[in-house]
Amino acid sequence: LAKTTQPISMDSYEGQEVNITCSHNNIATNDYITWYQQFPSQGPRFIIQGYKTKVTNEVASLFIPADRKSSTLSLPRVSLSDTAVYYCLGFSSGTYKYIFGTGTRLKVLA
Amino acid sequence: DAGVTQSPTHLIKTRGQQVTLRCSPKSGHDTVSWYQQALGQGPQFIFQYYEEEERQRGNFPDRFSGHQFPNYSSELNVNALLLGDSALYLCASSLGNEQYFGPGTRLTVT
């Protein structure tokens, strides 16, 4: 199961694109990369999941290079309401476990 | 379609007591996982239930136990509560790779 490393915190301004990169050097062949958003005292909210290359949904894009040792969550045109903690984690279909790291605390400024 | 629901929302217990937390999964989901999240930390995996059996367990003592019912709902039981058990307890349900979290139960042990 992939152990992940993310920046502890990031600041951005409203309207900017934010990219949060996660390192997962020991990712296994069958691990998916999943990103969650969490607000204080709430459960994590699923943002996006991918296995390789690029995945895009209505709220974000996920870029995973060919070696899969890192991934980048891209949030287009952030707003103040995007201020939250973002977690990157690996999911192994073999062990069925998600291992959360400490996450990246994103602060969006006006 | 209701998402993952948990009850109660908040709970205050005394050291040494026992507590039961409840979770109803998202419609169609057959797998339930439980996490403990201390203040300022990422969620820590407790265990996962599938087909009414504990399929995977994290690094938690036997004081933490659970159950899954035929309708896929689940309970988390914690015996002999310690002050350190104070946390947000999260339930997540899944069908396949995508895991969805409930709002959590805030447990305070005094």
Interface residues (C-beta under 8 A of the other chain):
Chain A: Y32 T34 Y36 S41 Q42 G43 P44 R45 F46 Q49 Y87 F91 S93 T95 Y96 K97 Y98 I99 F100 G101 T102 G103
Chain B: V4 T31 S33 Y35 Q41 G42 P43 Q44 F45 Q48 Y50 R55 Q56 G58 L88 L90 A92 N97 E98 Q99 Y100 F101 G102 P103 G104 R106
